[in-house]
Amino acid sequence: MRNFLIFISCYFLSISFSNASVRAPKTIVVSTENHVRVRFGAEKLSKALTKLNYSTKIELKDKLAANNNVIAIGVFSDKLFVNNLPAEIKNKILTTKKEGFHIYTGKNGALYVIGNDASGALYGCIELADQIKGSGKLPTQLAFSDQPEMVLRGTCIGLQKPDYLPGHDVYEYPYTPETFPWLYDKALWIKYLDMMVENRYNSLYLWNGHPFSSLLRLKDYPYAVEVNDATLKRNEEIFQFLTKEADKRGIWVIQMFYNIIIPKPFADKHGLKTQDRNRPIIPLIADYTRKSIASFVEKYPNVGLMVALGEAMEGVGQDDIDWFTKTIIPGVKDGLKAAGIKEEPPIVLRAHDTDAPSVMKAALPFYKNLYTENKFNGEALTTYTPRGAWAELNRKLAAIGTINISNVHILANLEPFRYGSADFIQKSVQAMNKIYGAKGLHLYPQASYWDWPYSADEVKGRLLEVDRDWIWYKEWARYSWNSQRDRSGEINYWGKELANKYGTNLTGGKAILNAYEESGEISPKLLRRYGITDGNRQTLTLGMLMTQLINPFRYGLFTLMYESEAPEGEMIIEYAEKEWKKQGHIGETPVQVAREVVEHGKKAIQSINEAAPIVTKDTAEFKRLRNDIYCYDEMANFYAEKVKAALWILRYKNSNQVADLEQALPFLQKSVDHYAKLVKLTEHSYLYANSMQTKQRKIPMRGVDKTFIHWKEMLPVFTKELDHFKRSIDSLKSIKQGTVAAIVPYKSADVKVLNETESYVIAKDATLFADTAIKIKEVAAHLVGLKGIKLAKEKQIKIGTEIKFRTKAPVKLLIGFFNQKDPQYLAPPQLETDASANNYGQSEIKISNALVPYGFPPVNVHAYSFPAGTHTLNLGKGACLVLGFIDDKQELRIFNAGLDGRGKDIDWLFE
């Protein structure tokens, strides 16, 4: 019997090989026009056919002798197709948009892959190769047309690091083998570019603060180069390699840079800072920058530029317009003239921290090939129903008439756990189209942007982010090509993809998809209803302190997230106030989200466990995915229990009943218990939660020198918070009525102010400005007696504030910011738009509502720390209060003075 089975097996194998061997050879004919993308597509198709045991050859011809063994590939206008296309096919091609294609079988049996352009022909080849792979055969009859929905579909890679380089500031990372060894890995680039072309991405953004000093040497500023000669040569070679390989695949490389950043050697030679947000435009820097851009355009004519006017220069003002129109665009034109090129390379204007519509209005009259780019949900993924001012800005950008690109940026609320909700992503791309009017996608890595190319997983040898997050890239690409796909069909499509990856049946694949989609609702809902910011200063997966939930304004609440990047609803503090006043609720509520995220976590675990027994492939990765699903569940429960506690604590703020705090205690205890489980799940599976590990990170804890980057570092913080709360309850039970803690006023430090002479003593009825009669109505007792500096309000509004001083000991300078958004007031430090907003430890409010002038909004106090020495602090345009210097060792307990009349401070319950 055994011999008989062997005979039968060999017999059928011989039939299989016999059939394969008699397959007719295929001749792939490509036009003699020099289309590198068409040739690349033909090679891709040839490889797909070879895997099916076809013998293939590629020929270059101007005329086509069509027969059933021929596959003709090219652009519809090629000589090859002049007399070979039926009228109906020509008409279809003529109505096809950029990058569109048509595949059809002619009456003579020849197969045609015709693109509107070279990229269209390339995508037609990839489509046919995919069909061959999926069906295991070459289709005999085809009539298929397709074209992309989004004009630009791109990914980005940051040439940046988790921490600062010695002697450099944020975004300052020269291209060197020591800093970026992967940059010179050609095999890695080919792998990444192949991923891009297979997913039909057509643009690659390279992010860096100032790349020019790593890629070229200027005749007038030879000392500005930041790398040695050997590295400069390697950088030129790899950049030329990258752009050439990208072009083959229909990918446009776009180099991004920040303004105004200058290289360290240039800055040192001229006694300047590499970046200074409040520095005016000076001719020397403008000349250097213009010549850098000109040289770059001349040397790399096929590379686009992406310009970020905000963050490193004062945002939203005439300086932005002048810099773009008088330095950047003239630099591009200089480069074109030097290279003898007439066609304008594209320039993408990043709308972040600038008035992009005004900049575009000024620039379009003399430079046409412009695009705009704006964030989709800030630096997170929160909703597919954006609204409010942010949606209006995007619509305004789209209405300019150029292409507006929607940027899925950083994803600070998703990292490091895996994310693959096809449903959420499809709806997001639909929102880009319908709500924003965007016609481009700019996609960040799902996690580990600052640590690319590696993911945060604790795996021997490290995991490549592009491999780990394959589904992230594939989903966004699929829907940026066509977001209107039928949902039921998509469930089947992704079910098959996941079944193939993990070796399950279709039911198992759909279960994994459901786990992705249920868990994919958790982080977006948590951040948009409980978070402080949509920026990367908050690491959502590390949790939040109780004070951040009950007093978010203290931490610089970014209200735009609630107003535009979330469905209509209520913050925790709003919900609690309405509950106390017995008022009705509106939209999505904190209680609702607490309930929903727990349910999402439960369903995700159920689905991933349904698939687990039938997984037969890539089991190690499936195990990591399953662990992530459990992490999402514990995180959801941590937040849900903590929010329940927060609502009882906020009730106490009104009721003054200790019993309300006692009601909160078991919920807070459960929250810590869930966090302890999260620590166990992540302790040996992740190296870190957040890939940005610098002083910009603030929530839940300030991260300096790679501290508070892991859950195990946060568990003691949450445990301490719980223990302090227990002691606070005990103290309240034993405290005598009427007991008031003594207030110790701050003491002025001995500091010599070098450029301002008029001062005043802070007290009620003291005059605040040199040019107005505005006086103090109320002031926190801690500030009374400090020596403030009296400045002219109008001068502050027109040119900003500069304080020069000398101190023999470390000090803190207290600055008061008016608690109201208004062009006449200096905006408080905000890391969402200014990466330098915590260089002096100033980003957090120290005393909320600490001072109230007559007829003006309340003032919040921030503290800027300085070592001994001579210093100059430049603040932007707008009125603020310089409240004086105190010793750096002076304890600054963070609290709300409550002078706005909105209630008492209860943060002391936890710290």
C-alpha positions in Angstrom: 0.0 0.0 0.0 2.8 2.4 0.9 4.5 1.8 -2.4 1.3 2.4 -4.3 0.8 5.8 -2.5 4.4 6.7 -3.5 3.7 5.7 -7.1 0.4 7.8 -7.2 2.2 10.9 -5.7 5.0 10.6 -8.2 2.5 10.2 -11.1 0.6 13.4 -10.2 3.8 15.3 -9.6 5.0 14.3 -13.1 1.8 15.5 -14.6 2.2 18.8 -12.7 5.8 19.3 -14.0 4.8 18.2 -17.5 2.0 20.8 -17.6 4.4 23.5 -16.3 7.0 22.6 -18.8 4.7 22.9 -21.8 3.4 26.3 -20.9 3.9 28.7 -23.9 6.7 31.2 -23.4 5.6 34.8 -22.9 7.3 37.8 -24.5 6.9 41.0 -22.6 7.2 43.9 -25.1 8.1 47.3 -23.8 8.3 50.5 -26.0 11.7 51.8 -26.9 10.8 55.1 -25.1 13.0 55.2 -22.1 10.5 54.7 -19.3 12.5 53.4 -16.3 9.2 52.8 -14.4 7.7 50.8 -17.2 10.8 48.6 -17.4 10.8 48.1 -13.7 7.1 47.1 -13.9 7.9 44.7 -16.7 10.6 43.0 -14.6 8.1 42.7 -11.7 5.6 41.0 -13.9 8.3 38.7 -15.4 9.3 37.5 -11.9 5.6 36.7 -11.1 5.3 34.7 -14.3 8.6 32.9 -13.7 7.2 31.7 -10.3 4.4 30.0 -12.3 7.1 28.3 -14.5 6.6 30.5 -17.5 9.7 31.3 -19.5 9.7 35.0 -20.2 11.8 37.5 -22.1 11.6 41.3 -22.2 12.0 43.0 -25.6 12.1 46.7 -26.6 10.1 47.5 -29.7 8.4 50.3 -31.6 6.0 48.0 -33.4 3.9 45.2 -32.0 3.2 41.9 -33.7 0.4 40.9 -31.3 -0.4 37.3 -30.5 -1.5 35.3 -27.5 2.0 34.9 -26.3 2.7 38.7 -26.0 2.2 41.0 -23.1 2.5 44.6 -24.2 3.3 47.2 -21.6 3.7 51.0 -21.8 2.2 54.5 -21.8 -0.8 54.9 -24.2 1.1 57.6 -26.1 4.1 55.3 -26.9 4.9 54.5 -30.5 4.2 50.9 -29.7 0.5 51.5 -29.4 -0.2 54.1 -32.1 -1.9 51.7 -34.4 -2.6 48.8 -32.0 -5.3 50.1 -29.6 -9.0 49.8 -30.3 -10.9 53.1 -30.1 -12.8 52.0 -27.0 -9.5 51.4 -25.2 -8.1 54.7 -26.3 -11.1 56.5 -25.0 -10.9 54.7 -21.6 -7.2 55.6 -21.3 -7.8 59.2 -22.3 -10.3 59.6 -19.4 -8.0 57.9 -16.9 -6.4 60.3 -14.5 -2.8 60.5 -13.5 -1.3 57.1 -12.5 -4.4 55.3 -13.9 -4.1 52.2 -16.0 -6.1 49.7 -18.1 -5.5 46.0 -18.5 -7.3 44.1 -21.3 -7.0 41.1 -23.5 -7.1 41.8 -27.2 -9.0 39.8 -29.8 -5.7 38.3 -31.0 -5.0 37.0 -27.5 -2.4 39.6 -26.6 -2.5 41.1 -23.2 -2.1 44.9 -22.8 -1.1 46.8 -19.8 -1.5 50.5 -20.7 -0.9 53.4 -18.3 -1.9 57.0 -18.6 1.7 57.7 -17.7 4.7 55.7 -16.7 3.6 55.3 -13.1 0.2 54.0 -14.4 1.9 51.4 -16.5 4.0 50.4 -13.5 0.9 50.1 -11.3 -0.9 48.0 -14.0 2.0 45.6 -13.9 1.8 45.3 -10.1 -1.9 44.8 -10.3 -1.5 42.0 -12.9 1.3 40.4 -10.8 -1.0 40.5 -7.8 -3.8 38.8 -9.7 -1.3 36.1 -10.9 -0.1 35.5 -7.3 -3.6 35.4 -5.9 -5.1 33.0 -8.5 -1.9 31.0 -9.3 -2.4 31.5 -13.0 -2.3 34.1 -15.8 -5.8 35.3 -16.4 -7.0 34.7 -20.0 -9.6 37.4 -20.4 -9.2 40.8 -18.7 -10.8 44.2 -19.0 -9.8 46.1 -15.9 -9.3 49.8 -15.2 -8.2 51.5 -12.1 -6.8 54.9 -10.9 -5.9 56.3 -7.4 -8.2 58.5 -5.4 -5.3 60.4 -3.6 -2.9 62.3 -5.9 0.0 61.9 -3.4 0.3 58.8 -1.2 3.5 58.9 0.9 5.3 57.6 3.9 8.0 59.3 5.9 11.2 58.4 7.7 12.8 60.6 10.3 16.6 61.1 10.3 16.2 62.0 13.9 17.0 60.3 17.2 15.3 59.5 20.6 17.6 62.0 22.4 19.8 64.9 21.6 23.3 64.7 20.2 26.1 66.3 22.3 26.2 70.0 21.7 23.1 70.0 19.6 19.4 70.9 20.1 16.2 69.4 18.9 16.0 68.3 15.3 19.8 68.8 14.8 21.1 65.5 13.5 23.9 65.5 10.9 23.9 62.5 8.6 26.8 60.3 9.8 27.5 56.5 9.9 27.8 56.8 13.7 24.4 58.4 14.1 22.5 56.7 11.3 24.2 53.5 10.3 21.0 52.3 8.5 21.1 55.3 6.2 24.0 53.6 4.2 22.3 50.1 4.1 21.3 49.8 0.4 19.5 46.5 1.0 17.3 48.1 3.7 16.4 50.9 1.3 15.5 48.4 -1.5 13.4 46.5 1.0 11.6 49.7 2.1 11.1 51.0 -1.4 9.8 47.7 -2.6 7.2 47.8 0.3 6.2 51.3 -1.0 5.8 50.4 -4.6 3.9 47.2 -3.8 1.5 49.3 -1.8 1.4 52.0 -4.6 3.0 54.7 -2.5 4.4 57.5 -4.7 6.2 59.8 -2.2 8.8 59.4 0.5 9.4 62.2 3.0 12.8 62.4 4.7 12.5 64.5 7.9 15.5 66.4 9.4 16.1 69.8 10.9 18.8 71.0 8.5 19.9 68.4 6.0 21.9 70.7 3.7 25.0 70.8 5.9 25.3 67.0 5.5 24.7 66.8 1.7 26.7 69.7 0.2 29.5 72.1 0.6 28.9 75.8 -0.3 31.6 77.9 -2.0 30.8 80.9 0.1 30.3 79.0 3.4 32.7 75.9 3.2 32.9 75.8 7.0 29.2 75.2 7.4 29.5 71.5 6.5 28.8 69.3 9.6 30.4 66.1 8.3 34.0 65.1 7.2 34.9 64.8 3.5 34.6 61.0 3.5 31.1 61.1 5.0 30.0 63.9 2.7 31.0 61.7 -0.3 29.1 58.8 1.2 26.1 61.0 1.8 26.1 62.2 -1.8 26.4 58.6 -3.1 23.6 57.2 -0.9 21.3 60.1 -1.7 21.8 59.6 -5.4 21.3 55.9 -5.0 18.1 56.4 -3.1 16.6 58.9 -5.5 17.4 56.8 -8.5 15.9 53.6 -7.0 12.9 55.6 -5.9 12.3 57.0 -9.3 12.2 53.5 -10.8 9.4 52.7 -8.5 7.4 55.9 -9.2 8.4 57.4 -5.9 9.1 61.1 -5.5 11.7 61.8 -2.7 10.9 64.9 -0.6 13.5 66.4 1.7 11.9 68.2 4.7 13.7 70.9 6.8 12.8 73.3 9.6 13.2 77.0 9.7 15.3 78.7 10.9 17.9 76.2 11.8 21.6 76.7 11.0 24.5 74.2 11.3 26.6 74.3 14.5 29.9 75.1 12.7 28.2 78.1 11.0 26.6 79.2 14.3 29.8 78.9 16.3 31.8 80.9 13.8 29.3 83.8 13.8 28.5 83.7 17.5 24.9 82.6 16.9 22.5 80.0 18.3 21.7 77.1 15.9 18.0 78.0 16.5 16.2 80.8 18.2 12.5 81.0 17.7 12.4 84.7 18.6 15.4 85.8 16.6 14.6 88.2 13.7 15.6 87.3 10.2 19.2 88.5 9.7 20.9 88.9 6.2 23.7 86.5 7.0 21.4 83.6 7.9 19.1 84.4 4.9 22.0 84.4 2.5 23.4 81.1 3.9 20.0 79.5 3.7 19.2 80.7 0.2 22.5 79.5 -1.1 22.1 76.1 0.6 18.7 75.6 -1.1 20.1 76.7 -4.5 23.0 74.3 -4.3 20.7 71.5 -3.2 18.3 72.0 -6.1 21.1 72.2 -8.6 22.7 69.0 -7.2 19.5 67.0 -6.7 17.0 68.4 -9.3 14.6 65.4 -9.0 14.1 65.9 -5.3 11.2 67.9 -3.8 11.3 70.1 -0.7 9.1 70.3 2.3 9.2 73.5 4.3 8.3 73.8 8.0 8.1 77.5 8.7 6.9 77.0 12.3 8.6 75.8 15.5 12.2 77.1 14.9 11.1 80.6 13.9 8.3 82.7 15.3 5.1 81.3 13.9 2.1 83.0 12.3 3.4 86.4 11.1 5.1 88.4 8.4 8.4 86.7 9.0 7.0 83.5 7.7 5.8 85.1 4.5 9.1 86.9 4.0 11.2 83.9 4.7 9.2 81.7 2.3 9.0 84.3 -0.5 12.3 86.1 -0.1 14.7 83.3 0.9 13.3 79.8 0.2 11.6 80.3 -3.2 14.4 82.5 -4.5 16.9 79.8 -3.5 15.0 77.2 -5.5 14.9 79.5 -8.5 18.7 80.2 -8.2 19.3 76.5 -8.2 17.1 75.9 -11.3 18.9 78.7 -13.2 22.3 77.3 -12.3 21.2 73.8 -13.5 19.5 75.1 -16.6 16.2 73.5 -15.6 12.9 75.2 -16.4 10.5 72.9 -14.7 9.8 73.9 -11.1 10.4 71.2 -8.5 7.5 70.8 -6.1 7.6 72.6 -2.7 5.3 71.4 0.1 4.4 74.1 2.6 3.8 72.5 6.0 0.8 74.4 7.6 2.0 73.6 11.2 2.5 76.8 13.3 2.1 79.2 10.4 -0.6 81.0 8.6 -0.4 78.8 5.5 -3.3 80.4 3.6 -1.6 83.8 3.8 1.8 82.4 2.9 0.4 80.6 -0.1 -1.4 83.8 -1.2 1.9 85.6 -1.2 3.8 82.9 -2.9 1.6 81.6 -5.7 1.9 84.6 -8.0 5.5 83.8 -8.6 5.8 80.0 -7.9 3.1 77.6 -9.0 4.2 74.1 -8.1 3.2 74.4 -4.5 1.4 72.0 -2.2 0.2 72.3 1.4 0.3 69.8 4.2 -1.5 69.7 7.5 -1.9 67.2 10.4 -5.0 64.9 10.4 -5.4 64.5 14.2 -2.5 66.5 15.5 0.3 64.1 16.6 -2.1 61.3 17.3 -5.0 59.3 15.9 -8.2 60.2 17.7 -11.2 60.4 15.3 -12.5 60.0 11.8 -15.0 62.8 12.4 -12.8 65.9 12.6 -14.7 69.2 13.0 -14.4 72.8 14.2 -11.5 75.1 13.5 -9.1 72.4 12.4 -11.5 71.1 9.8 -12.2 74.6 8.6 -8.4 75.3 8.2 -8.0 72.1 6.1 -11.0 73.1 3.9 -9.5 76.5 3.5 -6.2 75.0 2.4 -7.9 72.7 -0.1 -9.9 75.6 -1.5 -6.6 77.4 -2.5 -6.6 75.2 -5.6 -3.4 73.3 -5.0 -3.2 69.9 -3.5 -3.6 69.7 0.3 -2.0 66.7 1.9 -3.3 65.1 5.1 -0.5 64.1 7.5 -1.0 61.2 9.9 1.7 62.4 12.4 3.8 60.8 15.1 0.9 58.7 16.7 1.9 59.5 20.2 -1.2 57.8 21.6 -0.6 54.5 19.7 3.0 53.7 20.3 4.3 51.2 21.0 1.4 48.7 20.7 0.5 47.3 17.3 -2.4 49.0 15.4 -4.3 47.6 12.4 -7.9 48.7 12.5 -8.9 48.6 8.8 -12.3 50.1 9.7 -10.9 53.1 11.6 -8.3 53.7 8.9 -10.8 53.5 6.0 -13.1 56.0 7.7 -10.2 58.3 8.4 -9.2 58.4 4.7 -12.8 59.0 3.8 -12.8 61.9 6.3 -9.7 63.4 4.6 -11.6 63.4 1.4 -15.1 64.5 2.5 -14.4 66.7 5.5 -10.9 68.1 4.7 -11.0 68.1 0.9 -7.4 66.6 1.0 -6.0 64.8 -2.0 -2.8 63.5 -0.5 -1.7 61.3 2.4 1.5 61.7 4.3 1.9 58.7 6.7 4.2 58.5 9.7 5.5 55.1 11.1 2.9 53.7 13.4 5.4 53.6 16.2 9.1 54.3 16.9 9.5 57.3 14.6 12.4 58.6 16.6 14.1 55.2 16.7 13.6 54.1 13.1 14.2 51.6 11.6 13.6 49.5 14.8 10.5 48.9 16.7 10.3 49.1 20.5 9.8 45.3 20.9 12.4 43.6 23.2 13.5 41.0 20.7 17.0 39.7 20.2 18.4 41.5 17.2 15.6 44.0 17.2 12.6 44.0 14.9 12.4 46.3 11.9 9.4 48.7 12.2 8.6 48.2 8.5 8.2 44.5 9.0 6.3 44.6 12.3 3.8 47.2 11.1 3.2 45.8 7.7 -0.5 46.0 8.1 -0.3 49.7 9.0 1.3 50.6 5.7 -0.9 48.3 3.7 -4.2 49.6 5.2 -3.5 53.3 4.7 -2.2 52.6 1.2 -5.2 50.5 0.2 -7.6 53.3 1.2 -5.6 56.2 -0.1 -5.9 54.4 -3.5 -9.6 53.8 -3.0 -11.4 54.7 0.2 -14.9 53.7 -1.1 -14.5 50.0 -0.9 -17.4 47.9 0.3 -17.1 47.1 4.0 -18.2 43.4 3.8 -15.7 42.8 1.0 -13.0 44.5 3.1 -13.6 42.1 6.0 -13.1 39.2 3.7 -10.0 40.8 2.1 -8.2 41.5 5.4 -9.4 38.2 6.8 -7.6 36.4 3.9 -4.5 38.6 4.4 -4.3 37.8 8.1 -5.1 34.1 7.5 -2.2 33.9 5.0 0.2 35.6 7.4 -0.6 33.5 10.4 -1.5 30.2 8.6 -5.2 30.1 9.8 -8.4 29.6 7.9 -10.6 32.6 6.9 -12.5 32.4 10.2 -9.3 32.7 12.1 -8.1 35.6 9.9 -11.4 37.5 10.5 -11.1 36.9 14.3 -7.6 38.5 14.2 -9.0 41.4 12.2 -11.7 41.9 14.8 -9.1 41.9 17.6 -7.3 44.7 15.7 -10.5 46.7 15.2 -11.8 46.3 18.7 -8.5 47.3 20.2 -8.1 50.0 17.6 -10.9 52.0 19.2 -9.3 52.1 22.7 -6.4 54.6 22.3 -8.3 57.1 20.1 -11.3 57.2 22.5 -9.1 57.5 25.6 -7.0 60.4 24.3 -9.8 62.4 22.8 -11.9 62.3 26.0 -9.3 62.3 28.8 -6.0 63.6 27.3 -4.1 66.8 27.8 -2.8 67.1 24.3 -2.7 65.6 20.8 1.1 66.2 20.8 4.0 63.9 21.6 4.6 65.5 25.0 2.0 63.1 26.2 2.6 59.3 26.1 -0.9 57.9 26.5 0.0 54.3 26.9 2.1 55.2 30.1 -1.1 56.5 31.8 -2.0 59.8 33.4 -1.7 61.2 36.9 -4.9 62.0 38.8 -4.1 65.7 38.8 -3.9 65.6 35.0 -7.5 64.2 34.9 -9.0 66.6 37.5 -7.0 69.7 36.7 -5.9 69.5 33.0 -5.5 73.3 32.6 -2.5 73.2 34.9 -0.7 71.0 32.4 -1.3 73.3 29.4 -4.5 71.7 28.1 -4.6 71.7 24.3 -8.3 72.5 23.9 -8.2 72.2 20.1 -8.1 68.4 20.5 -11.5 68.5 22.2 -12.9 71.1 19.9 -11.8 69.7 16.6 -10.2 66.3 16.9 -13.0 64.5 18.8 -16.7 64.1 18.4 -18.8 66.6 20.3 -18.7 65.7 24.0 -17.5 66.6 27.5 -14.2 66.6 29.4 -14.1 65.0 32.8 -14.2 68.3 34.6 -17.2 69.4 32.5 -19.1 66.2 33.1 -18.5 66.4 36.9 -19.7 70.0 37.0 -22.9 69.2 35.2 -23.5 66.2 37.4 -23.2 68.4 40.5 -25.6 71.0 39.0 -27.9 68.3 37.7 -27.6 69.5 34.1 -28.0 67.4 31.0 -25.0 66.0 29.1 -24.0 66.5 25.5 -22.3 64.1 23.1 -19.6 61.6 24.0 -19.1 61.5 27.8 -16.2 60.3 30.0 -18.4 57.7 31.6 -19.5 56.4 28.2 -15.9 56.1 27.0 -14.9 54.3 30.2 -17.6 51.8 29.6 -16.9 51.4 25.9 -13.1 51.0 26.1 -13.5 48.2 28.6 -15.9 46.4 26.3 -13.6 46.9 23.3 -10.7 45.3 25.3 -12.9 42.3 26.3 -14.0 41.7 22.7 -10.5 42.0 21.4 -9.2 39.4 23.8 -12.0 37.1 23.0 -11.3 37.4 19.2 -7.5 37.0 19.5 -8.0 33.9 21.7 -10.4 32.4 19.1 -7.7 32.5 16.5 -4.8 31.4 18.7 -5.4 27.6 18.6 -5.3 27.6 14.7 -2.2 29.8 14.1 0.5 27.8 12.3 2.8 30.5 10.8 4.8 33.3 12.2 3.9 32.2 15.7 6.4 34.4 17.5 4.9 37.5 15.9 1.4 36.3 16.7 2.4 35.9 20.3 3.6 39.5 20.4 0.4 40.7 18.8 -1.7 38.8 21.3 0.3 40.3 24.1 -0.4 43.8 22.7 -4.2 43.0 22.8 -3.9 42.1 26.5 -1.9 45.4 27.0 -4.7 47.4 25.4 -7.2 45.7 27.7 -5.3 46.5 30.9 -4.7 50.0 29.7 -8.4 50.5 29.1 -9.3 49.2 32.5 -6.6 51.3 34.2 -8.1 54.5 32.6 -11.8 53.4 33.2 -11.3 52.8 36.9 -9.2 56.0 37.4 -11.9 58.1 35.6 -14.5 56.7 37.9 -12.4 57.8 40.9 -11.8 61.2 39.3 -15.5 61.9 39.1 -16.0 61.2 42.8 -13.0 63.4 43.6 -14.4 66.3 41.6 -17.7 65.8 43.4 -15.8 66.4 46.6 -14.6 69.7 45.3 -18.2 70.9 45.4 -19.6 68.8 48.3 -16.6 69.1 50.7 -17.7 65.6 51.9 -14.9 63.2 52.8 -17.3 60.4 52.0 -17.0 61.3 48.3 -13.3 60.7 48.5 -13.8 57.4 50.2 -16.1 56.4 47.3 -13.2 57.1 44.9 -10.6 55.0 46.8 -11.6 51.5 45.6 -11.7 52.7 42.0 -8.2 54.2 42.3 -7.0 51.0 43.9 -8.4 48.9 41.0 -6.7 51.3 38.6 -3.3 50.7 40.1 -4.0 46.9 40.1 -4.7 47.0 36.4 -1.5 49.0 35.8 0.5 46.4 37.7 -0.7 43.8 35.3 0.2 46.1 32.4 3.7 46.3 33.8 4.0 42.5 33.8 2.8 42.3 30.2 5.4 44.9 29.1 8.3 44.3 31.4 10.0 41.8 29.1 8.3 42.6 25.8 9.1 46.3 25.3 12.2 48.4 25.6 10.2 51.6 26.0 6.8 53.1 25.5 7.8 56.3 23.7 10.5 56.7 21.1 11.0 60.4 21.9 12.9 60.4 25.2 13.8 64.1 25.7 12.7 66.9 27.9 9.8 67.7 25.5 7.9 64.8 27.0 5.8 66.0 29.9 2.8 63.6 30.5 2.4 61.6 32.6 5.9 62.5 33.8 8.7 64.7 32.5 11.1 62.6 30.6 14.8 63.7 30.7 17.7 61.6 29.7 15.6 58.6 28.9 13.7 58.5 32.2 10.1 57.5 32.6 10.0 55.7 29.3 8.8 52.3 30.6 5.7 51.2 32.6 7.8 49.8 35.4 9.1 53.3 36.0 5.5 54.6 36.3 4.1 52.0 38.7 5.8 53.5 41.7 4.5 56.9 40.8 0.9 55.6 40.6 1.4 53.6 43.8 2.7 56.7 45.6 -0.2 58.7 44.3 -2.6 56.2 45.8 -0.8 56.1 49.1 -0.8 59.9 49.3 -4.5 60.0 48.6 -5.2 57.5 51.4 -3.2 59.7 53.8 -5.0 62.8 52.6 -8.3 61.2 53.5 -7.1 60.2 56.9 -5.8 63.8 57.5 -9.2 65.3 56.4 -10.9 63.0 58.9 -8.7 64.2 61.8 -8.2 67.8 60.9 -9.8 70.5 63.0 -12.3 72.8 61.3 -10.8 76.3 60.6 -7.2 75.1 60.5 -5.3 76.9 57.7 -1.8 76.1 56.4 0.7 78.9 56.7 1.7 80.5 53.5 5.4 81.3 53.0 5.9 84.1 50.4 8.7 83.7 47.8 11.9 85.7 48.4 13.5 87.8 45.7 16.9 86.6 44.5 19.9 88.9 44.1 20.0 89.5 40.3 21.4 92.3 38.3 19.0 93.3 35.4 21.1 94.7 32.6 18.7 96.2 30.1 15.6 97.3 32.1 15.7 99.6 35.1 12.1 100.2 36.3 10.8 97.8 38.8 7.9 97.5 41.1 6.9 95.5 44.2 4.1 93.0 43.6 1.1 93.8 45.8 -2.6 94.7 45.4 -3.0 97.9 43.4 0.5 97.9 42.0 0.8 99.2 38.5 1.9 96.4 36.0 3.1 98.2 32.9 5.2 101.3 32.2 2.8 102.7 29.6 -0.6 101.9 31.1 -2.4 102.4 34.4 -3.4 98.7 34.7 -3.2 97.6 38.4 -3.3 94.4 40.3 -6.8 93.5 41.6 -5.9 90.2 43.3 -2.6 88.3 43.8 -1.6 85.0 45.4 0.1 85.6 48.7 3.2 83.6 47.6 4.0 86.4 45.0 3.5 89.4 47.3 6.7 91.3 47.9 8.6 90.0 44.8 10.4 92.6 42.7 8.8 92.6 39.2 10.2 94.3 36.1 7.9 97.0 34.7 7.8 96.9 30.9 5.9 98.8 28.2 3.0 96.8 27.1 2.8 98.2 23.5 6.5 97.5 23.0 6.0 93.9 24.1 3.2 93.5 21.6 5.2 95.0 18.7 8.7 93.6 19.1 8.6 91.1 22.0 10.3 91.0 25.4 14.0 90.7 26.1 15.5 90.3 29.5 19.3 90.5 30.0 20.6 89.7 33.5 23.5 88.5 35.6 23.3 86.2 38.6 25.9 84.7 40.9 23.7 81.8 41.8 21.1 79.6 39.9 17.7 81.3 39.8 14.2 81.0 38.5 12.6 83.8 36.6 8.8 83.9 37.0 6.8 84.9 34.0 3.1 85.6 34.0 0.9 84.7 31.0 -2.6 86.0 30.6 -5.0 83.1 30.6 -6.8 84.0 27.4 -6.0 83.5 23.7 -5.6 86.9 22.1 -3.0 88.3 19.7 -2.2 91.1 22.2 -1.1 88.5 24.9 2.1 86.4 24.6 1.1 82.8 24.2 2.3 80.5 27.0 5.0 77.9 26.2 3.4 75.2 24.1 5.3 72.1 23.0 2.7 71.3 20.3 4.1 74.2 18.2 7.4 75.0 19.8 10.0 72.3 20.3 12.1 74.7 22.5 9.1 75.4 24.9 10.7 73.5 27.7 14.4 74.4 27.3 14.2 76.2 30.7 11.7 73.9 32.3 9.0 76.5 31.6 6.3 74.5 29.8 4.3 73.6 32.9 2.1 76.1 34.9 3.5 76.5 38.4 0.7 78.7 39.8 -2.6 78.8 38.0 -4.8 81.9 38.3 -2.1 83.5 40.5 -2.8 87.2 39.7 -5.8 89.1 38.4 -5.4 92.7 37.0 -8.4 95.0 36.7 -10.2 94.5 33.4 -7.8 91.7 32.3 -7.9 87.9 32.4 -6.3 85.9 35.2 -2.5 85.3 34.9 -0.8 81.9 35.1 2.8 81.8 36.4 5.6 79.7 34.6 9.2 79.4 35.9 12.3 79.7 33.7 15.4 78.1 35.3 18.9 79.6 34.8 22.4 78.7 36.1 24.8 81.3 37.5 26.1 83.6 34.8 25.0 86.2 32.3 21.8 85.4 30.3 19.5 86.8 27.7 15.9 85.6 27.5 14.0 86.5 24.4 10.2 86.1 24.5 7.9 86.4 21.5 5.5 89.2 20.7 2.7 89.9 23.1 2.1 91.3 26.6 3.2 89.3 29.6 4.3 90.0 33.2 7.9 89.6 34.4 7.2 88.9 38.1 10.8 88.6 39.3 13.6 86.2 40.3 13.7 83.7 43.1 16.4 81.3 44.2 16.5 78.2 42.2 16.3 76.1 45.4 13.1 77.8 46.4 10.4 75.2 46.6 7.6 75.8 44.0 4.6 73.7 44.9 2.4 73.5 41.9 -1.1 74.7 42.7 -4.2 76.6 41.6 -4.5 79.9 43.5 -8.2 80.0 42.4 -8.3 83.8 41.8 -10.4 83.2 38.7 -13.4 82.4 41.0 -13.8 78.9 39.6 -13.2 76.9 42.8 -10.6 75.6 45.1 -7.4 73.7 44.4 -7.6 70.0 45.3 -4.4 68.8 43.7 -2.9 68.5 47.2 -4.9 65.4 47.7 -2.3 63.6 45.5 1.0 65.4 46.0 
